[in-house]
């Protein structure tokens, strides 16, 4: 799973802005006479302004900044829970808590995601317990269990996807390291691409078979595992399929002969 580094910032900006907008709506139309309207106005400004700032700085945000912003989001939820006027208001924060946990689980590595989920649960539960209303315990336990379970499931799924994206499932080879090592030894006109599974195709323009095998020997120095390769030179009238078929045939000859690159 390859994620543009701007994507976490964009979604975090949306999370902040949407939360701020919801606080703004509640501040304008409070549902209870004791609703903490001043706090809601402050959180609305913080959420909307924070979302705008994160969006604007999305190209320059560092990883630690995103971690801090997620932790601050949890603090703001805890603060709102503490000042909530009703038990319904406290329980209504559940979706925001779950959203923060899922965000951390999707974009952070699994240990960091677990820490964020734990911090989120501790902060928001402390805020809820410090609030005046009572009678929300059963619902809040459901929210806490949901945050922990969903964050763990999403974190494991994201970890598996990252592993699948970075590592070949058949050979265990780190795809990104392998291709980076190869690319550093190839010429500018050469083209490297994945053909499927653990197979790659390398196009070497203006190179005869002997030259191609010399290049392949250089690529062999980038790793210490065994591999086989087939070489085919394009001929007049060839199509991509015919060239690949000859290369595939040469590959199996290499394998039957017990020869590697």
LUMKOL-170187 format. One record per residue: z, y, x of N, C-alpha, C in turn; residue in three letters. Coordinates in steps of 0.1 Angstrom, whole numbers, plus 5000, padded with zeros to 4 digits. Layout:
// LUMKOL-170187
ZYXZYXZYXala;...
//
This chain:
// LUMKOL-170187
500049885008500050005000500050125009unk;498950195009498850315017498950435008unk;499950515011500250635003499950755011unk;499150855005498950985011500351045012unk;500751095024502051155026502351265016unk;501251335010501551445001501951384987unk;501651264984501951204971503351214968unk;504351164977505751174973506151314970unk;505651414978506051554975505551604962unk;504351564958503751604945504551554934unk;504851424934505651364923507051414923unk;507651444934508951504934508951644929unk;507851714931507751854926507651844910unk;506851744906506751724891508151684885unk;508851594892510151554887511151674886unk;511151764896511951884896511551974884unk;510252004884509652094874509952054860unk;509651924857509851874843511351874839unk;512251844849513651844846514051994843unk;513552084851513852224849513352274836unk;512152224832511652274819512452214807unk;512952094809513852044798515152114797unk;515752154809516952234809516652374802unk;515452424805515152554799515052544784unk;514452444779514352424764515752404758unk;516552334765517952314759518752444760unk;518552524770519252654771518752744760unk;517452744756516952824746517452784732unk;517452644730517852594717518952494719unk;520152544722521352454725521652364712unk;522052244715522352144704523852144700unk;524652224707526052224704526652354708unk;527652404701528252534704528852544718unk;529252424723529852424736528852394747unk;527652384744526552354754526652454766unk;526652414778526852504789525452574792unk;525252674784523952744784523752814798unk;524752884803524552954817524152854827unk;524852734827524452634837523052584835unk;522652564822521352514819520252614824unk;520552744822519652844827519552834843unk;520652814849520652804864519852684868unk;520052574861519352444865517852454862unk;517552534851516152554848515452624859unk;516052734863515452814874515352724887unk;516452654890516452574902515352464901unk;515252394890514252294889512852344890unk;512552444882511152504882510852564895unk;511752644901511452704914511452604925unk;512352504924512352394934511052314934unk;510652284922509352214920508152284926unk;508152414923507052504928507052504943unk;508352514949508452524964507952394970unk;508452284964508052144970506552134969unk;505952174958504452164956503752244967unk;504252374969503552464978503652414992unk;504852354996505052305009504752155011unk;503952095002503751955002503051905015unk;502251995021501451955033502351955045unk;503552025044504352045056505751985055unk;506051915044507351855042507551735051unk;508651735057508951615066509751515058unk;509851385063510451285055511851315052unk;512651365061514051395058514251495047unk;513251585046513351695036513251625022unk;512351525021512251455008513551385004unk;514151325014515351255012516451345007unk;516551465014517551565010517251614995unk;515951634992515651684979516051584968unk;515851454971516251344961517751344960unk;518451354971519951364970520451484962unk;519851594964520151714957519951704942unk;518851634939518551604925519651534918unk;520151434925521351354920522551444918unk;522751534928523951624926523751714914unk;522551764911522351844900522551764887unk;522151644886522351564874523851544872unk;524651514883526051494883526751624877unk;526251734882526851864877526651884862unk;525451854858525151864844525951764835unk;526151644841526951544834528451594832unk;528951654843530351704843530551814833unk;529551904830529652014821529051984807unk;528651854805528151824792529151834781unk;528751884769529651914758529851784749unk;528951694750529051574741528751444749unk;529251334743528951204749527451174749unk;526751224738525351204737524651284748unk;525151404752524551474762524651404776unk;525751334778525951264790524951144791unk;524951064780524050944780522550994780unk;522351114775520951154775520351184789unk;521251194799520851204813520351074819unk;520450964812520050834817518650834822unk;517650884814516250874819516050944833unk;516751064834516651134847517251054859unk;518350994856518950904867518050794870unk;517450724860516550614863515350664870unk;514750774866513550824873513850854887unk;514950914891515250934905515450804913unk;516050704906516150574913514850514916unk;513950514906512650454907511850534918unk;511950664918511250744928511650694942unk;512950694945513450654958512950514961unk;513050424951512650284954511150274957unk;510350354951508850344953508450404967unk;509050514971508550584983509350564995unk;510550514994511450495006511450345009unk;511850315022511950175025513250125018unk;513249995017514249925008515749965011unk;516149965024517550005027517850145023unk;516850245025517050385021517150395006unk;516250314999516250324985517550274979unk;518150174985519450124980520550224982unk;520450294993521450394996521350514986unk;520050554983519850654973520350614959unk;520050494955520450444942521950444941unk;522650394952524150394952524650534951unk;524150624959524650764959524350824945unk;523250794939522950844926523950794916unk;524250674916525150614907526550664909unk;527050684921528350734924528450874919unk;527550964923527551104919527551124904unk;526651064897526451084883527651024875unk;528150914880529350844873530550934875unk;530650994887531851084889531751204880unk;530551254879530351374870530651334856unk;530151224851530351174837531851154835unk;532551094844534051064842534851194842unk;534351294849535051424850534851514837unk;533851474829533451554817534551534806unk;534551634797535551634786535251524776unk;534051504772533751404762534151254766unk;534351174756534651034759533850944750unk;533950814751533250724742531750694746unk;531550724759530150694764530150574774unk;531250514776531450414787530350304786unk;530250244774529350124772527950164775unk;527550274770526150324772525950354787unk;526950414793526750454807526750334816unk;527450234813527350104821525950054820unk;525350054808523950014807523050094816unk;523250224816522450304825522550274839unk;523850254844524050224858523450084861unk;523549984853522949854855521449874856unk;520849954847519449974847518950034860unk;519650134864519350204877519350114889unk;520350034890520549944901519449834900unk;519249774888518349664887516849704889unk;516549814882515149864883514849914897unk;515749984903515550034917515349924927unk;516149814925516049704934514649634932unk;514349614919513049544916511849624921unk;511849754919510749844924510749854939unk;511949854945512049864959511449734966unk;511749624960511249494966509749484964unk;509249534952507849534949507049624959unk;507649744961506949834970506949784984unk;508049724988508149665002507049555003unk;506849464993505849364994504449424994unk;504249524987502949594987502649655000unk;503649715006503449775019503149675030unk;503849565029503649455038502249395037unk;501849375024500449325021499449415026unk;499649545026498649645030498549655045unk;499749635052499749655066499549525074unk;499749405067499749285074498749185067unk;497949115075497049015070497948895064unk;497748855052498548745046498348615052unk;497148585058496848455064497348445079unk;497148555086497548545100498748615104unk;499248705095500448775099500148895108unk;498948915111498549025120498749155114unk;499249255121499449385116498149455116unk;497549475104496149525103496049665110unk;496949755107496849885112496849885127unk;497849815133497949805148496649745154unk;496249635148495049575153493849665153unk;493549725141492349805141492449935149unk;493749985151493950095159493650065174unk;494049945178493749895192492249875194unk;491649815184490149795185489449935186unk;489750025176489050145175489150225189unk;490250215196490350285208489450235219unk;488950115217488050055227486550055223unk;486350105211484950105206484250235209unk;482950235209482150355211482150435198unk;481750555199481650645187480750595176unk;479650535180478650485170479050355164unk;479950275170480350145165481050155152unk;480850055143481450065130482249935128unk;483549945125484449835122484949835108unk;484849725101485249715087485749575084unk;486649565073487149445069486149375060unk;485849245062484849175054485549095043unk;486849055045487548985035488548895041unk;489748885035490848795041491148845055unk;491048755064491348785078490048805086unk;488948835080487648855086487349005087unk;486749035099486249175101484849165105unk;484049275103482649285107482649405116unk;481949385127481749495137480349515140unk;479849635137478449675139478349745152unk;477549695161477349755174475949805176unk;475549925173474149965174473649965188unk;472449945190471749945203472449855213unk;472949735209473649645218473049505217unk;472749445228472249315228473449215227unk;473149085227474148985225475148985237unk;474648995249475448995261476449115261unk;475849235257476649355256477749345245unk;477349275234478349255223479549175228unk;479149065235480248975240481149045250unk;480649135258481449205267482449305260unk;481949365249482849445241483849365235unk;483549245230484449155223485549115233unk;485149085245486149055255487149165258unk;486649295257487549405258488549405246unk;488049385234488849385223489949275223unk;489649165230490549055231491749085238unk;491749195247492949235254493949305246unk;493549345234494549425225495549335218unk;495449205219496449115212496548985219unk;497548905216497748785223497548655214unk;496948675202496748555194495248505195unk;495048385191493748325192492848365181unk;491648395183490648425173489248385176unk;488448365166487048325168486148435163unk;484948435169483948535166482548485166unk;481748525157480348495157479548615159unk;478448605167477648715171476148695166unk;475548795161474148785156473448915159unk;472248915164471449035167470449055156unk;470349175151469449205140468049195145unk;467149125136465749105140464949175130unk;463649205133462749275123462749195110unk;462849265099462849195086464149145081unk;465149155089466449105086467049195075unk;467949135067468749205057470249185062unk;471149265056472549245060473049105057unk;472549045046472948905043472548805054unk;471348815058470848725068471548735082unk;471848865086472548885098473948825097unk;474648855086475948805084475948645084unk;474948595078474848445077474648385091unk;473848445100473748395113475048415121unk;475648525119476948555126478048445121unk;477948415108478948325103478648185109unk;477348145110477048015116477548015131unk;477348125138477748125152479348115153unk;479948175143481448165142481948025141unk;481247945132481747805130481347715142unk;480247755149479947685162481047705172unk;481547825173482647865182483947785178unk;484247775165485447705161485347555164unk;484147495161483947355164484047325179unk;483647415187483647395201485047435207unk;485947475198487347505203487347635212unk;486347725210486347845218486847965210unk;487548045217488048175211487148285216unk;487548405213486748525218486748525233unk;
//
